[in-house]
Structure formats: structure tokens, C-alpha cells
Amino acid sequence: MLLHNGEWNPPMLVLTRKVGESIQINDDVKVTVIEIKGKNIRLGIEAPKTTKVYREEVFLKIQEENKKASSTPDRFDPGEINDFISDNLKK
């Protein structure tokens, strides 16, 4: 689906809700419109504690940081770690 600005976005379900109305996702997630002020909408999310809920920009930052942390430097030498530990541990 192409938007008017030419960007591609995957198809999505679009719903209209008023303050106090909710949508249910599966059996255990409920999203309720709490307040609307101008362009800002406050949502309440009821979900099990095991369900991770993030704002999109936070989620993308977490993914980026995880990707950086999981990549190995080009010239990584595990022996250097052993040398560093040996040289810096008090005996």
C-alpha cells in the first residue's frame, strides 16, 4: 500500500474509537482510549506482565542497540581478553 507521500506501509487494520472505548487483542491485551487532547491521544494498555509493550521509537532503539552489542569487532582476538585479565588481576 503506497501512501500519498510515496512511502510504503504494510496493510493494517484501522479502527475508530472514542474516549473510554477499547479494542481487544487476543484474550489478554486490551487497549483503551483514555484521553484526546489536540493531536495527542493517551492510551491505556492492559496486558500480562510478561507482555513487553514499548513506544515504537524505544523499541527501534532497543533493536539497534542489541544489534550493535551482538556484532563482533572486525579484529576481535579472544586471547587479548585473557592477557588483559592476567595483567590486571591482583594476585
PyMOL commands that set and color helices and strands:
alter all, ss='L'
color gray80, all
select helices_A, chain A and resi 56-70+78-88
alter helices_A, ss='H'
color red, helices_A
select strands_A, chain A and resi 22-25+29-37+40-46
alter strands_A, ss='S'
color yellow, strands_A
deselect
rebuild
show_as cartoon
